[in-house]
């Protein structure tokens, strides 16, 4: 069985994917705005969690290798946290790392 890998369409950067999927223009615009907000909110939350971890590392005068051992991750993962590479982490992972250093995360809604 041969897998079809032919590219038939490429969405241009900045284009409204929902419009290209066939949604009505008004609905596509609404969906795109909602999607962007959700992405931005997630990005902001990850940045806040990473800032807490970075601050903890700095306050304890830890080298990345030492922090990695405490956080139970690799040294490059600590580097990614310190350098705020949010795309490389899930919120769950960052929450677990904070819990390991005695900073449990509490969620406030509203």
Secondary structure, DSSP 4 states (H G I P E B T S, - for coil): ----------PPTT--HHHHTT--HHHHHHHHHHHHHHHHHHHHHHHHHHHHHHHHHHHTT--HHHHHHHHTS-HHHHHHHHTT-GGG--HHHHHHHHHHTT--------
